Amino acid sequence: MSDDRSGCLVLGIGNLLWADEGFGIRCVEAWHERFEDDPRVKLLDGGTQGLYLVPEVTSVDPLLVFDAVDYGRAPGTLLVVRGDEVPKFTGIKKMSLHQTGFQDVLSAADLLGSCPRTLTMIGVQAEQLEDYGGSLTA
C-alpha cells in the first residue's frame, strides 16, 4: 500500500432520485454547510459513479463513507461500521445491471493493494427506495 495518501475523504454515495438512496449525498451536503473547510479533508458526492471512485478511494487515508444500507433494522437506524466490517454492510441494491456497488470499489482497491487503512462507514437503514423523485423520508 502506498504511503503518499492525500488526506481524508468524506464520501457520500447514492442516488438522489430514489428517496432514501440519496442519504449519503445529503450527508456530504450537510457536512459542507456546517463545517469549516479544511485542506486535509476532501468532500465528494460520489453519486452512483461505481468503479470511477477507485482512484479517489485508493489515494486517501482515512476514508469516511455515508450511504443508505439494508441491514434489516428499523428505518432510520444508524450504524457505524469500521475496517474489515465495512464490505459486509455497504450498499442497498443496484438500480441497473450497469452499476457497481461500493463493495466492488473496495474490492478493486484491495486488489490494487491500496485500500485505506482507516475506513469508516456511517449507514442508515432506508425506508423508501422505490419513490422515483422522492426526497428523504423522515
C-alpha positions as MATLAB code, in Angstrom:
seq = 'MSDDRSGCLVLGIGNLLWADEGFGIRCVEAWHERFEDDPRVKLLDGGTQGLYLVPEVTSVDPLLVFDAVDYGRAPGTLLVVRGDEVPKFTGIKKMSLHQTGFQDVLSAADLLGSCPRTLTMIGVQAEQLEDYGGSLTA';
ca = [
       0.000    0.000    0.000;
       1.229    3.453   -0.914;
       2.222    5.824    1.883;
       1.623    9.018   -0.115;
      -2.034    9.469    0.779;
      -3.569   12.910    0.272;
      -5.618   13.215    3.463;
      -9.163   12.348    4.457;
     -12.020   11.729    2.037;
     -15.619   12.161    3.178;
     -17.615   10.316    0.538;
     -21.371   10.308    0.086;
     -22.727    7.657   -2.237;
     -26.201    7.014   -3.552;
     -28.832    8.315   -5.924;
     -30.776   11.495   -5.158;
     -33.570   10.430   -7.488;
     -34.593    7.423   -5.373;
     -35.814    8.659   -1.977;
     -33.624    7.368    0.891;
     -30.964    6.175   -1.562;
     -29.792    9.828   -1.510;
     -28.816    9.696    2.190;
     -25.039    9.639    1.593;
     -25.085   12.607   -0.747;
     -27.289   14.624    1.603;
     -24.802   13.923    4.424;
     -21.919   15.367    2.406;
     -24.045   18.428    1.576;
     -24.851   18.907    5.283;
     -21.160   18.484    6.206;
     -20.243   21.184    3.686;
     -22.848   23.575    5.143;
     -21.927   23.002    8.796;
     -18.143   22.641    8.931;
     -15.318   24.961    8.023;
     -13.215   23.950    5.030;
     -10.030   22.069    5.854;
      -7.455   21.436    3.119;
      -6.769   17.982    4.596;
     -10.417   16.919    4.132;
     -11.968   16.383    0.714;
     -15.751   16.148    0.388;
     -17.078   14.160   -2.549;
     -20.544   13.463   -3.877;
     -19.795   10.006   -5.242;
     -23.327    9.546   -6.531;
     -23.554    6.303   -8.481;
     -20.089    6.545  -10.036;
     -19.185    2.975   -9.083;
     -15.713    1.940  -10.201;
     -14.881    5.516  -11.197;
     -14.437    6.063   -7.441;
     -11.476    3.661   -7.230;
      -8.807    6.374   -7.835;
     -10.398    8.542   -5.133;
     -10.573    5.695   -2.610;
      -7.034    4.463   -3.268;
      -5.454    7.904   -2.860;
      -6.683    8.763    0.645;
      -6.443    7.664    4.250;
      -8.700    7.845    6.207;
     -11.950    7.286    4.290;
     -15.369    8.112    5.745;
     -18.373    6.887    3.733;
     -22.036    7.801    4.147;
     -24.572    5.504    2.465;
     -28.061    4.061    2.686;
     -27.855    0.421    3.732;
     -30.136   -2.527    4.252;
     -29.218   -4.468    7.355;
     -32.724   -5.380    8.452;
     -33.204   -2.788   11.180;
     -35.923   -0.209   11.785;
     -35.935    2.584    9.173;
     -33.690    5.464   10.195;
     -31.409    3.324   12.359;
     -27.800    4.476   12.079;
     -24.929    2.034   12.089;
     -21.234    2.912   12.287;
     -19.031    0.219   10.787;
     -15.227    0.244   10.714;
     -12.394   -1.533    8.968;
     -12.953   -5.035    7.651;
     -16.630   -4.982    8.648;
     -17.487   -2.283    6.068;
     -17.872   -4.518    2.977;
     -20.486   -6.624    4.760;
     -22.774   -3.631    5.176;
     -22.269   -1.436    2.121;
     -24.900   -0.584   -0.387;
     -28.567   -1.046   -0.842;
     -29.404   -2.540   -4.202;
     -28.343   -1.851   -7.725;
     -30.693    0.217   -9.863;
     -29.387   -1.415  -13.046;
     -27.012   -4.143  -14.151;
     -24.566   -1.412  -15.209;
     -24.000   -0.100  -11.696;
     -21.479   -1.474   -9.290;
     -21.865   -1.481   -5.541;
     -19.418    0.073   -3.127;
     -18.227   -3.450   -2.266;
     -16.894   -3.615   -5.836;
     -14.985   -0.349   -5.333;
     -13.413   -1.658   -2.129;
     -12.565   -4.977   -3.790;
     -10.825   -3.184   -6.648;
      -8.871   -1.001   -4.194;
      -7.866   -4.134   -2.289;
      -6.722   -5.869   -5.485;
      -4.571   -2.806   -6.211;
      -3.109   -3.057   -2.698;
      -4.385    0.433   -1.927;
      -7.354    0.175    0.423;
      -7.388    2.947    3.020;
      -6.042    1.669    6.344;
      -8.715    3.611    8.221;
     -12.189    3.035    6.800;
     -15.456    4.024    8.456;
     -18.958    3.830    7.064;
     -21.979    5.533    8.542;
     -25.071    3.900    7.143;
     -28.739    4.498    7.678;
     -31.410    1.862    7.273;
     -33.514    3.060    4.348;
     -37.296    3.118    4.497;
     -38.242    4.131    0.948;
     -36.229    3.277   -2.143;
     -38.884    2.887   -4.817;
     -40.061    6.534   -4.859;
     -38.530    7.980   -8.017;
     -38.167   11.713   -7.500;
     -38.972   11.444   -3.818;
     -36.880   13.044   -1.107;
     -35.517   11.515    2.074;
     -38.106   10.107    4.437;
     -38.302   11.395    7.995;
];
